[in-house]
């Protein structure tokens, strides 16, 4: 038994070494595995669950490899700066983001509709609690990203970094290299704390502990917190409405749309206090509002006919596109039913 464990450990260490040294080849392998999920669909029995399993495993593989590359490059900023609780919550939520559709499809195959909805409710409750913990108790997380731990930018991670100026840093021992502007909270580098061009890392300067900006409550922090609470609670509110009024009720649809709209409106009223990453997430939430066009009952009444007419027009008038158009048209109902969730965030 011990020899088997040693063999597994040696295999893992070789895998880690290969992943750390071959990020480009690794990306090709990951992309191939992800595309397999699309080709599997419709080819074998229970293809939906198998396809989603392959897709979920490919995302988890990328997530796992990112952590290996991040650690090997000594760039684990999140792992070092974030608390253990924050890191664990983000890992849990990211894993659920990648696996929730597969869990739902599997539950539906094994336990039927009741089992499917049971797991949907459980997953959304866990996600809601995790997002609340990140928002309320983790100072660095005020807008929870989707997924909370995004894919690693491997090219940027492996860019050559300029050498550190140790002597310059020694001269700054005990002194902060930046000051905090009172109005905006931005950290600016002091003139006397600027190293030579060849020694700069171009990272943001550090402010003294006593000069760290406080959470911007006076600039709408409470309003931003309320906006995030609405966004976090929306899936559970929508599920409760679906239980009360039905799965394809206009009441549930319009309530979810209203909650999203109000949350975004509250954010944009205080957009100037958000960081660059938070603004990117806010923009992604705005783009995701287009998904309401593909969600029932709006899709059943309006979008389906429009898409069908467009695809039929393309297939009938453009050569060599008929087969592709018909294939897409046959898959759209499955995609709409499987992926366009009103309750998902």
Secondary structure, 3 states (H helix, E strand, C coil): CHHHHHHHHHHHHHHHHHHHHCHHHHHHHHHHHHHHHHHHCCCCCCHHHHHHHHHHHHHHHHHHHHHHHHHHCCCCHHHHHCCHHHHHHHHHHHHHHHHHHHHHHHHHHHHHHHHHHHHHHHHHHHHHHHHHHHHHHCCCCCCCCCCCCCCCCHHHHCCCCCCCCHHHHHHCCCCCCEEECCCCCCEEECHHHCCCHHHCCCCCCCECHHHCCCCCHHHCHHHHHHHHHHHHHHHHHHHHHHHHHCCCCHHHHHHHHHHHHHHHHHHHHCHHHCCHHHHHHHHHHHHHHHHHHHCCCHHHHHHHHHHHHHHHHHHHHCCCCHHHHHHHHHHHHHHHHHHCCCCCC
